[in-house]
Amino acid sequence: MNQEQNDVVVSVRDLHVNFYNNNRCNKVLRGISFDLHKRKIMCIVGESGCGKSVTANSIMLLLPDLARIEKGSIDFYYRGKDIRIDQLKRKGKEMRQLRGAGMSMIFQDPMTALNPVFTVGSQINEALLYHGQAYNKKEATEKSIELLKDMGISLPEQRVREYPYQFSGGMSQRAMIAMAMSCRPKVLIADEPTTALDVTIQAQIFDLMLDLKNSNDTAILLITHDMGVVAELADDVAVMYMGNIVERGDARAVLTRPTHPYTKALLDSIPVLGRGKNQNLKPIKGSTPDPYNRPNGCQFAPRCSYCTEECASRMPDESWIEGGHMCRCFHSLPIRKEGIHD
Ligand SMILES: Nc1ncnc2c1ncn2[C@@H]1O[C@H](COP(=O)(O)OP(=O)(O)OP(=O)(O)O)[C@@H](O)[C@H]1O
């Protein structure tokens, strides 16, 4: 194994997840593969509904009952063991033990993680005590206060004694982030963690995530719509479209030399810091297909100006551009004759 492979903490291979709803099957994840590395941040980007949260929830085995992992594997390399997450029971003891110090998740909606009937402090204390980050209740309370303070919550001594309903949305979000980070997990999954927060607090939280990554070798999977955040924080980027990762690789390479027409279109449709004031933003033409009535081949084909007969008939395999830069397109640069960079 080379150094790069040694640093892999989570390895997802050919993952297929279906949702069964009203006798209909929605193939939400259609064979995605990627690795999360120690001390690295991987960002997943893509339009709403492409499967970003389902990817995150699959790793944590937090899928709803109507979802099923059909095929593929999720390996978690933890404490010298190779744990096949996809083969564990969702609510089983082994998975419960992994959540927290092994893997922790920051959800889009803080109310998913906070229990309304316990004080915020007692919930953070419990996580600290359960995962051995505090020896007794007194020490746990001191650490909880410290964590809330780190999250920019004023009067933390008072706030630890309050209930979630006494917190604003942004404060609940920060309390949940404190709880997720308190266990110093080896894998942190953050699904749009700072959408409800103002930019100063957002910057503080990202600093804390970077601290955790560097001091604890934590691998971070970050889902965000904010390309500024991606440009600043990501080591690697995966671009998703309708359940497939269409491009993946080193963040700088993907952002500055996109090879998939969808990545290029996505980057052209949003303002990017540093590109100057007169950015000629172009919305992506067309809309995402109905998941129950998908095109046969490449899912992006109906919206793609490079579409050929081949694209409409089958999904291209992963092909390698350079290094670890992967693209699933029959017309990916540098194959495509006319450049799409201009
Ligand atoms: N609880 C559910 N019940 C039925 N279908 C679901 C459920 N959760 C997700 N899906 C299906 O999976 C698809 C992907 O959902 P997912 O939440 O992963 O999208 P996303 O990329 O995270 O979007 P967003 O950026 O809006 O959060 C959805 O379009 C939907 O078809």
The ligand as an SDF file (V2000), in Angstrom:
LIG
                    3D

 31 33  0  0  0  0  0  0  0  0999 V2000
  -37.0890   10.3310    2.5770 N   0  0  0  0  0  0  0  0  0  0  0  0
  -37.1490   10.2150    1.2410 C   0  0  0  0  0  0  0  0  0  0  0  0
  -38.2200    9.6630    0.6380 N   0  0  0  0  0  0  0  0  0  0  0  0
  -38.2820    9.4970   -0.7040 C   0  0  0  0  0  0  0  0  0  0  0  0
  -37.3140    9.8790   -1.5530 N   0  0  0  0  0  0  0  0  0  0  0  0
  -36.2290   10.4650   -1.0230 C   0  0  0  0  0  0  0  0  0  0  0  0
  -36.0760   10.6710    0.3960 C   0  0  0  0  0  0  0  0  0  0  0  0
  -34.8920   11.2730    0.6260 N   0  0  0  0  0  0  0  0  0  0  0  0
  -34.3260   11.4360   -0.6110 C   0  0  0  0  0  0  0  0  0  0  0  0
  -35.1180   10.9550   -1.5770 N   0  0  0  0  0  0  0  0  0  0  0  0
  -34.8310   10.9210   -3.0250 C   0  0  0  0  0  0  0  0  0  0  0  0
  -33.4340   10.9900   -3.1960 O   0  0  0  0  0  0  0  0  0  0  0  0
  -33.0820   12.0800   -4.0420 C   0  0  0  0  0  0  0  0  0  0  0  0
  -31.7880   12.6510   -3.5410 C   0  0  0  0  0  0  0  0  0  0  0  0
  -32.0190   13.2970   -2.2920 O   0  0  0  0  0  0  0  0  0  0  0  0
  -30.8840   14.0250   -1.4760 P   0  0  0  0  0  0  0  0  0  0  0  0
  -31.5110   14.5130   -0.2190 O   0  0  0  0  0  0  0  0  0  0  0  0
  -29.7070   13.1580   -1.3460 O   0  0  0  0  0  0  0  0  0  0  0  0
  -30.5410   15.2470   -2.4340 O   0  0  0  0  0  0  0  0  0  0  0  0
  -29.4540   16.4050   -2.2230 P   0  0  0  0  0  0  0  0  0  0  0  0
  -28.5200   16.3310   -3.3840 O   0  0  0  0  0  0  0  0  0  0  0  0
  -28.8610   16.2970   -0.8560 O   0  0  0  0  0  0  0  0  0  0  0  0
  -30.3510   17.7060   -2.3510 O   0  0  0  0  0  0  0  0  0  0  0  0
  -30.3190   19.0910   -1.5270 P   0  0  0  0  0  0  0  0  0  0  0  0
  -29.1340   19.8580   -2.0520 O   0  0  0  0  0  0  0  0  0  0  0  0
  -31.6110   19.7250   -1.8930 O   0  0  0  0  0  0  0  0  0  0  0  0
  -30.2210   18.7430   -0.0640 O   0  0  0  0  0  0  0  0  0  0  0  0
  -34.2540   13.0310   -3.9810 C   0  0  0  0  0  0  0  0  0  0  0  0
  -34.4120   13.7460   -5.1680 O   0  0  0  0  0  0  0  0  0  0  0  0
  -35.4150   12.1000   -3.7650 C   0  0  0  0  0  0  0  0  0  0  0  0
  -35.8580   11.6490   -5.0320 O   0  0  0  0  0  0  0  0  0  0  0  0
  1  2  1  0
  2  3  1  0
  2  7  2  0
  3  4  2  0
  4  5  1  0
  5  6  2  0
  6  7  1  0
  6 10  1  0
  7  8  1  0
  8  9  2  0
  9 10  1  0
 10 11  1  0
 11 12  1  0
 11 30  1  0
 12 13  1  0
 13 14  1  0
 13 28  1  0
 14 15  1  0
 15 16  1  0
 16 17  2  0
 16 18  1  0
 16 19  1  0
 19 20  1  0
 20 21  2  0
 20 22  1  0
 20 23  1  0
 23 24  1  0
 24 25  2  0
 24 26  1  0
 24 27  1  0
 28 29  1  0
 28 30  1  0
 30 31  1  0
M  END
$$$$
